[in-house]
Amino acid sequence: MKIYYPQSHYDKKYRGLLFPLLKPFIKGPAFTNAQRMASYGVSEEDYKFTEVLEEADVAILTMAWNYYLKTKQETLSIAFVKECAALNMKVIAFNAGDFGVRVPYFKNLIVLRSSGYKSKFTDNEYTLPTFIADPLKIYFASDTVFERPYQTKAVVGFCGQANHSRLNALREVLNIFFRNLNNTIGRSKNESQQLLSTSFLRASVLKTLQKSKDVTTNFIVRKKYRAGVTQNKDSHKTTLEFYDNLRDSDYVVCVRGAGNFSVRFYEAMAMGRIPVFINTDCALPFDDELAWKKHLVWVEYKERCQVAQKVKQFHDSLSKDDFIDLQLANRELWKEMLMLNSFFKYFFNLITINNN
């Protein structure tokens, strides 16, 4: 498969809004393929790019749709999509950020996004994982899952921000209300969000688990995101505590953040842990192809008060061998489908099949 992207669209000042697959390839001239492999897990041999649009099998919109709106260049992105439509060619775009922006619908446009509400997805929207570096290699110098032996009572972990203050919850809801209002009156292109305090939701789920005799809890609760750390995050002791908490837990509570997705979900999978996934109308990658409920404890938002029972039922259904196998399977699924390179290889294959 040959890929084309309009190189003239690239804006170095907004590199954070560059289409994820292009980040390993749009680098300085001194950047080697060995560095690309080490930093991104992608080789120049993995993808074929062409500078001639007509030679391509698929096109990528270089920057996120958010970028074109932010820089008042949406007409540029639309013109490119229409140019590709005239050639009967698909364009893959990226809708970035916690909230996402409104992207116009075109039959030949495919939109990848991490955020959003599954029930509102159009037929051309797909879920993009949050791409993370391999925590086992970075923090434990290992490629092997720390296998947790089966115990009668499941150990449920969590390390992160949660706040049971109703005053703080009110502030969060009001912030969302005013963001949504700006969207309604046309002052913002961000998509509207559910009026929900996510830090309060997390705290409520944690409290329910702590009160239950059905599970053992292993929680480190912080009042601020990443405990307020803004510099040297990867080496800070709070980050090490976070991954130690994952290592020392069987299950991991995964609740959405500001956007309707959970980065912790992917961190748990990478560590070979079993997410306790609170479904707030979320979309997971390849959810039409993967039997996600076999890999995690699925808890609907309206059933969140039953989270401890759900964990117990899931845990009790596993044998000792099943429990170990699931840890290994979750790690393997992350490697085979949720890392940057493996995701895009599977995704390109998927859209090729769907087009035939």
C-alpha positions as CSV (number, residue, x, y, z in Angstrom):
1,M,0.0,0.0,0.0
2,K,1.3,3.4,-1.0
3,I,0.5,6.4,1.1
4,Y,0.4,10.0,0.2
5,Y,0.2,13.1,2.4
6,P,0.4,16.8,1.4
7,Q,3.9,17.8,2.7
8,S,3.1,21.5,2.3
9,H,0.4,21.2,5.1
10,Y,3.0,20.4,7.7
11,D,3.4,23.1,10.3
12,K,6.3,22.5,12.7
13,K,4.8,25.0,15.3
14,Y,1.9,22.6,15.7
15,R,3.8,19.3,15.7
16,G,1.5,18.0,18.4
17,L,-1.3,18.0,15.9
18,L,0.6,16.0,13.3
19,F,-1.1,12.8,12.2
20,P,0.3,10.1,14.5
21,L,1.7,7.8,11.9
22,L,3.7,10.7,10.3
23,K,5.6,11.6,13.4
24,P,8.2,8.9,13.0
25,F,8.8,10.0,9.4
26,I,8.7,13.8,9.6
27,K,12.0,14.3,11.4
28,G,15.3,16.1,10.9
29,P,17.7,14.8,8.3
30,A,20.0,13.3,11.0
31,F,17.3,11.1,12.4
32,T,18.2,7.5,11.6
33,N,16.0,4.5,11.0
34,A,17.6,2.9,14.2
35,Q,16.4,5.9,16.2
36,R,13.0,5.6,14.5
37,M,12.7,2.0,15.6
38,A,13.9,2.8,19.1
39,S,11.6,5.8,19.6
40,Y,8.5,4.7,17.7
41,G,8.8,1.0,17.0
42,V,8.4,1.8,13.3
43,S,10.9,1.2,10.5
44,E,11.1,3.0,7.1
45,E,10.5,-0.5,5.6
46,D,7.1,-0.7,7.2
47,Y,5.3,1.9,5.0
48,K,5.7,3.1,1.5
49,F,5.1,6.8,0.8
50,T,4.8,8.5,-2.5
51,E,5.0,12.1,-3.4
52,V,2.6,11.6,-6.3
53,L,-1.1,11.6,-5.3
54,E,-2.2,9.6,-8.3
55,E,0.1,6.8,-7.4
56,A,-1.2,6.4,-3.8
57,D,-3.7,3.8,-2.6
58,V,-4.7,6.0,0.4
59,A,-4.1,9.6,1.5
60,I,-3.5,11.0,4.9
61,L,-4.4,14.5,6.0
62,T,-1.1,15.7,7.4
63,M,-2.4,17.7,10.4
64,A,-5.3,17.0,12.7
65,W,-8.6,18.6,11.7
66,N,-8.3,20.7,14.9
67,Y,-5.2,22.4,13.3
68,Y,-7.1,23.4,10.2
69,L,-9.8,25.0,12.3
70,K,-7.4,26.6,14.7
71,T,-5.4,28.2,11.9
72,K,-8.6,29.1,9.8
73,Q,-7.5,26.7,7.0
74,E,-10.5,24.3,7.0
75,T,-11.1,25.1,3.3
76,L,-7.6,23.7,2.6
77,S,-8.4,20.3,4.3
78,I,-11.8,20.2,2.6
79,A,-10.3,20.9,-0.8
80,F,-7.8,18.1,-0.3
81,V,-10.6,15.6,0.6
82,K,-12.5,16.6,-2.5
83,E,-9.4,16.3,-4.7
84,C,-9.0,12.7,-3.4
85,A,-12.7,12.0,-3.9
86,A,-12.3,12.9,-7.6
87,L,-9.7,10.2,-7.8
88,N,-11.9,7.7,-5.9
89,M,-9.4,7.7,-3.0
90,K,-9.9,7.5,0.7
91,V,-8.5,10.2,3.0
92,I,-7.7,9.4,6.7
93,A,-7.9,12.3,9.1
94,F,-7.2,12.7,12.8
95,N,-9.6,14.4,15.2
96,A,-7.3,15.3,18.2
97,G,-7.8,16.3,21.8
98,D,-10.0,15.5,24.8
99,F,-13.1,16.8,23.1
100,G,-12.6,16.6,19.4
101,V,-14.0,19.1,16.9
102,R,-16.8,18.9,14.4
103,V,-15.6,17.3,11.2
104,P,-17.8,17.6,8.1
105,Y,-18.9,14.2,6.6
106,F,-17.5,13.1,3.2
107,K,-18.0,9.6,1.8
108,N,-14.3,9.2,1.2
109,L,-13.2,10.6,4.5
110,I,-12.2,8.3,7.4
111,V,-11.7,10.0,10.8
112,L,-9.6,8.5,13.6
113,R,-10.2,9.8,17.1
114,S,-9.6,8.9,20.8
115,S,-12.4,10.9,22.3
116,G,-16.1,11.1,21.5
117,Y,-19.3,9.2,22.3
118,K,-19.8,5.8,20.6
119,S,-23.5,6.4,20.1
120,K,-22.7,9.6,18.1
121,F,-20.0,8.1,15.9
122,T,-20.7,8.3,12.2
123,D,-20.0,5.3,10.0
124,N,-16.7,6.8,9.0
125,E,-15.3,7.3,12.5
126,Y,-12.9,4.8,14.1
127,T,-11.3,4.8,17.6
128,L,-7.6,5.6,17.8
129,P,-5.7,4.2,20.8
130,T,-3.6,6.4,23.0
131,F,-0.1,5.4,22.0
132,I,2.2,4.9,24.9
133,A,5.8,3.8,25.2
134,D,6.2,0.2,26.5
135,P,6.1,0.6,30.3
136,L,7.6,-2.8,31.0
137,K,10.7,-1.9,29.0
138,I,11.0,1.7,30.3
139,Y,10.3,1.2,34.0
140,F,11.1,-2.5,34.6
141,A,13.7,-3.3,31.9
142,S,11.6,-6.3,30.9
143,D,9.4,-7.5,28.1
144,T,7.8,-10.1,30.3
145,V,4.5,-9.6,32.2
146,F,4.7,-9.8,36.0
147,E,2.3,-12.7,36.3
148,R,-0.1,-12.3,39.2
149,P,-1.0,-15.6,40.8
150,Y,-4.7,-16.3,41.2
151,Q,-6.1,-15.4,44.7
152,T,-9.6,-16.0,45.9
153,K,-10.2,-12.3,46.3
154,A,-9.2,-10.0,43.4
155,V,-6.9,-7.1,44.0
156,V,-8.2,-3.9,42.3
157,G,-5.7,-1.1,41.8
158,F,-5.9,2.6,41.0
159,C,-3.3,5.4,41.2
160,G,-4.5,8.8,40.0
161,Q,-6.8,11.7,40.4
162,A,-10.2,11.4,42.2
163,N,-12.1,13.9,44.2
164,H,-15.2,13.3,46.3
165,S,-15.8,17.0,46.9
166,R,-19.3,18.0,45.6
167,L,-18.1,21.6,45.3
168,N,-15.3,20.5,43.0
169,A,-17.8,18.4,41.1
170,L,-20.0,21.5,40.6
171,R,-17.1,23.5,39.3
172,E,-16.2,20.8,36.8
173,V,-19.8,20.6,35.6
174,L,-20.1,24.3,35.3
175,N,-16.9,24.4,33.2
176,I,-18.4,21.8,30.8
177,F,-21.6,23.8,30.7
178,F,-19.9,27.0,29.6
179,R,-17.7,25.1,27.1
180,N,-20.9,23.6,25.6
181,L,-22.5,27.0,25.6
182,N,-19.6,28.4,23.6
183,N,-20.1,25.6,21.1
184,T,-23.8,26.3,20.9
185,I,-23.4,30.0,20.1
186,G,-20.6,29.3,17.6
187,R,-17.7,30.6,19.6
188,S,-16.0,27.2,19.7
189,K,-15.7,24.2,17.4
190,N,-15.2,21.7,20.2
191,E,-17.9,19.0,20.4
192,S,-20.3,19.2,23.3
193,Q,-19.6,17.0,26.3
194,Q,-21.8,15.2,28.9
195,L,-22.3,17.3,32.1
196,L,-20.3,15.0,34.3
197,S,-17.6,15.5,37.0
198,T,-15.2,12.7,36.1
199,S,-13.0,13.2,39.2
200,F,-16.2,12.7,41.3
201,L,-17.2,9.7,39.2
202,R,-13.8,8.1,39.8
203,A,-14.0,8.8,43.6
204,S,-17.5,7.3,43.7
205,V,-16.4,4.1,42.0
206,L,-13.3,3.8,44.3
207,K,-15.4,4.4,47.4
208,T,-17.9,1.6,46.3
209,L,-15.0,-0.8,45.8
210,Q,-13.3,0.2,49.2
211,K,-16.6,-0.5,51.0
212,S,-17.0,-4.0,49.5
213,K,-15.8,-7.2,51.1
214,D,-15.7,-8.9,47.7
215,V,-12.4,-7.3,46.6
216,T,-9.1,-6.1,48.0
217,T,-8.3,-2.5,47.0
218,N,-4.8,-1.1,46.3
219,F,-5.5,2.7,45.8
220,I,-3.3,5.8,45.6
221,V,-5.7,8.7,45.3
222,R,-4.4,12.2,44.2
223,K,-6.2,15.5,44.2
224,K,-4.5,16.7,41.0
225,Y,-3.7,15.1,37.6
226,R,-0.3,13.4,37.9
227,A,-0.2,14.8,41.4
228,G,0.4,18.3,39.9
229,V,3.8,17.2,38.4
230,T,4.6,19.2,35.2
231,Q,8.3,18.5,34.7
232,N,10.4,15.3,34.4
233,K,7.2,13.3,34.5
234,D,8.6,10.1,33.2
235,S,11.2,9.8,35.9
236,H,9.3,11.4,38.8
237,K,8.5,9.2,41.8
238,T,4.8,9.6,41.2
239,T,5.1,7.9,37.8
240,L,7.1,5.1,39.3
241,E,4.4,4.7,42.0
242,F,1.8,4.6,39.2
243,Y,3.4,1.7,37.4
244,D,4.3,-0.1,40.6
245,N,0.6,0.1,41.5
246,L,-0.3,-1.5,38.1
247,R,2.3,-4.2,38.7
248,D,1.0,-5.0,42.1
249,S,-2.7,-5.2,41.1
250,D,-4.8,-7.8,39.3
251,Y,-7.4,-5.4,38.0
252,V,-7.2,-1.7,37.3
253,V,-10.0,0.8,37.5
254,C,-10.3,2.7,34.2
255,V,-12.7,5.7,34.1
256,R,-12.7,8.4,31.5
257,G,-10.9,11.7,32.1
258,A,-11.7,15.1,30.6
259,G,-12.2,13.4,27.3
260,N,-14.4,10.3,27.0
261,F,-11.5,7.9,27.0
262,S,-9.0,6.5,29.4
263,V,-5.2,6.5,28.9
264,R,-5.0,4.2,32.0
265,F,-6.9,1.6,30.0
266,Y,-3.9,1.3,27.5
267,E,-1.4,1.4,30.3
268,A,-3.1,-1.4,32.1
269,M,-3.3,-3.5,28.9
270,A,0.4,-2.9,28.2
271,M,1.3,-4.1,31.7
272,G,-0.8,-7.3,31.2
273,R,-3.5,-6.2,33.7
274,I,-7.3,-6.5,33.5
275,P,-9.1,-3.2,33.2
276,V,-12.3,-2.5,35.2
277,F,-13.8,-0.5,32.5
278,I,-16.6,2.0,33.4
279,N,-18.5,2.5,30.1
280,T,-19.6,6.1,29.6
281,D,-20.6,5.6,26.0
282,C,-17.0,5.0,25.1
283,A,-15.6,3.6,21.8
284,L,-12.7,1.1,22.0
285,P,-10.4,0.3,19.1
286,F,-11.7,-2.3,16.7
287,D,-14.8,-2.9,18.8
288,D,-16.5,-4.5,15.9
289,E,-13.7,-7.0,15.5
290,L,-12.6,-7.7,19.1
291,A,-14.5,-9.4,21.9
292,W,-13.5,-6.8,24.4
293,K,-15.7,-8.1,27.2
294,K,-13.5,-11.2,27.3
295,H,-10.5,-9.0,28.1
296,L,-11.9,-6.8,30.8
297,V,-14.6,-6.2,33.4
298,W,-17.2,-4.3,31.6
299,V,-19.3,-2.0,33.8
300,E,-22.0,0.1,32.3
301,Y,-22.3,3.6,33.8
302,K,-25.7,3.0,35.2
303,E,-24.4,-0.2,36.9
304,R,-21.4,1.5,38.5
305,C,-22.7,0.9,42.0
306,Q,-22.4,-2.8,41.3
307,V,-18.7,-2.5,40.3
308,A,-17.4,-4.8,43.1
309,Q,-19.9,-7.5,42.3
310,K,-19.0,-7.3,38.6
311,V,-15.3,-7.7,39.4
312,K,-16.1,-10.7,41.7
313,Q,-18.3,-12.4,39.1
314,F,-15.6,-12.0,36.4
315,H,-12.8,-13.1,38.8
316,D,-14.8,-16.1,40.0
317,S,-15.4,-17.3,36.4
318,L,-11.6,-17.7,35.9
319,S,-9.5,-20.7,36.7
320,K,-5.9,-20.2,38.0
321,D,-4.6,-20.9,34.5
322,D,-7.3,-18.7,32.8
323,F,-6.2,-15.8,35.1
324,I,-2.6,-16.1,34.0
325,D,-3.5,-16.6,30.4
326,L,-5.7,-13.4,30.4
327,Q,-2.8,-11.3,31.7
328,L,-0.6,-12.6,28.9
329,A,-3.4,-12.2,26.3
330,N,-4.0,-8.6,27.3
331,R,-0.3,-7.7,27.0
332,E,-0.2,-9.5,23.6
333,L,-3.3,-7.7,22.3
334,W,-1.7,-4.4,23.2
335,K,1.5,-5.3,21.3
336,E,-0.4,-6.7,18.3
337,M,-3.1,-4.1,17.8
338,L,-2.7,-1.1,20.1
339,M,0.9,0.1,19.6
340,L,1.4,2.7,16.9
341,N,2.9,0.4,14.2
342,S,0.7,-2.6,14.9
343,F,-2.5,-0.5,15.0
344,F,-1.9,1.1,11.7
345,K,-0.9,-2.1,10.0
346,Y,-4.2,-3.7,11.2
347,F,-6.2,-0.6,10.4
348,F,-4.9,-0.3,6.8
349,N,-5.7,-4.0,6.3
350,L,-9.2,-3.5,7.8
351,I,-10.1,-0.5,5.5
352,T,-8.7,-2.4,2.5
353,I,-11.0,-5.3,3.3
354,N,-14.0,-3.0,3.8
355,N,-13.4,-1.3,0.5
356,N,-13.4,-4.6,-1.4
